[in-house]
């Protein structure tokens, strides 16, 4: 009995304290690992960005109804930074050519108010999207929203690019009033609060109209102007450029942003004309990488980014097989892309494209 008590006392006084010490050491190592992991995450954190053409409310069957508005709002709140195209700022009235947009249909105003409540800030336009055209009251914008709890604005700006209709007589004669006759490049320089790192985020909307030489000519000029502006003003930090480029991956326009061309013959149209890409040819591309190509994980790559048969609200058909990507995310100067996705999100005639990136 005495021996038993002695052994029990030994276990109680020696072994148990050793177990406690071992547990404390283990907890300490675990804590250190967590602190180290958190430090790594903070220093090279990943955040989610997106581009989304939400369709101008002045267009037919595009009223800013509750379902459409809330679907778009909910999606924006799921990402950290987003570049929007075709937000409607004010009333539009050009007689029979355009549908007047009521106060209730000002998508930009509504989104700004709702997102401010949710903790988002936005770029502030400095000039009218139509650059002073007196018979068009402030029409349509490109806007960037960001989560203000994760990012702080350093500075912002915008730059005009070539007018759709006046730049090419053929487009004007066809009567195609573009969705935003005067295009522009909207940008913001943001600081990631957790790491202190800064980057540029830009959004634009290139002229629409398909693949004919006339439209490609305007897009080629617009891209050249955008690349010139970035090259002159944004060499000190990583750059993320998003938008509705109205041109597909591997198109001549896409190559202007990325690798450029090794041979001018590669960009000839059906008439053998390629002069409108000369400036892009000389610069050997803009040095951007296409998120569709470099992302480690790729989701819904077979989806087209444009919805067919859009009739307002949450209508329309998602093409899940054609892979027509006209909405793009381009990165340069040290931006990594771990994931890219064409998101099955109705509410517009476009699908949003999102990516997880790190600096």
C-alpha angles and dihedrals in degrees: 000000000000090000090051092051090049093053091046091050091050091053092047097047101036113021099042095052089049090053090050091050091049090051092050091050091049091050089049092053091047091051091049091051090050092048091048092048091049090050092052092047092049093048095048103020125172121228134180123247132178147183120216133176101204096187122249113272091221090070121093117278091008102109115155092248123171097259095048094043096048094045091055092043093051091050094050090052089058093064134058102223127014136180112211128197129198098023110161115232108176143350120310122207124164098146116253094349096072139035114239113243115221125214089260090056097055097116094182095054093046094047092046092054096044095045093047087060089050092053103264130135127199145201115269116224115234098196138019115280085236092049100233101324099159099210095054115065107216094299117179137004147194109226136184121210124188139180103258092202089064102032138037123202116244097179140326142202148149139226131206121239130195118305114250099224106031093047094066127030094205092060092047093049091051087061094233104155100195123231088253109015093195109048126202145180114239119195145171133192109221134190118214102230096210096053105019090233118144131211141167121246118193136179132191142162117220123207117284129217109105133262104317118127093252095057094040088052092058093044090049091054092045092051092049090053092048093049091047091051094048091046091052100042111022112051097110100071144021115291130215116187120187136171154106100297095174089221132092134245110278092020120131089259092052091051090052089061094043128021104352121214134298093199129032089218089072092072102044115127125217090284093051093252120143104147093111090068097048095107091050090049093054093051093050091228133309096277095242124139120223112236089216089065106037103039115115092217121037124191130190093357090157091061119101113229093225121075118223124223095015108184101169134276112040096331131122138079124274110221104220099179111041101068095208101167111187095150113075147186115206125184137187144162098051106325113145122203117208098172139013127186139179098219121221094226120143125205101093140040087259132060119227118248116212136185138188108228140175133196 
